[in-house]
Amino acid sequence: QVQLVESGGGLVQTGGSLRLFCVSSGRTGSMGWFRQAPGKQRESVATINWSGGNTYYADPVRGRFTISRDNVKNIVYLQMNSQKPEDTAVYYCAARGSIVALAAQEAYNYWGQGTQVTVSS
């Protein structure tokens, strides 16, 4: 059983930056970041395969967010730049055993508790 713990969320102004961290209790295959805004369904943000050589970004964040991972430390990062009020959401880290990354959240077996990100206008 893999446990995931997110951190790094907080309050930031429009145009600012935050870096999210997801620490895993063990080795994982591919991983992803997802978010859920108030009143909306959870959506994919970014995913990364085991080696880090293949990444996916949802259209709303492409060019502003960067996902990366450190397999020695079992940490996945989400660097968020040029943030917008519409980025406000609870951000969740997720992992799956396969080394192949998929955007669909249904493919992920393990989930963290989430970290709140609020972007003020």
Secondary structure as GFF3:
##gff-version 3
##sequence-region A 1 121
A	DSSP	beta_strand	4	7	.	.	.	ID=ss1
A	DSSP	beta_strand	10	13	.	.	.	ID=ss2
A	DSSP	beta_strand	18	24	.	.	.	ID=ss3
A	DSSP	beta_strand	31	36	.	.	.	ID=ss4
A	DSSP	beta_strand	43	48	.	.	.	ID=ss5
A	DSSP	beta_strand	55	57	.	.	.	ID=ss6
A	DSSP	beta_strand	65	70	.	.	.	ID=ss7
A	DSSP	beta_strand	75	80	.	.	.	ID=ss8
A	DSSP	three_ten_helix	85	87	.	.	.	ID=ss9
A	DSSP	beta_strand	89	95	.	.	.	ID=ss10
A	DSSP	three_ten_helix	105	107	.	.	.	ID=ss11
A	DSSP	beta_strand	110	111	.	.	.	ID=ss12
A	DSSP	beta_strand	115	120	.	.	.	ID=ss13
###
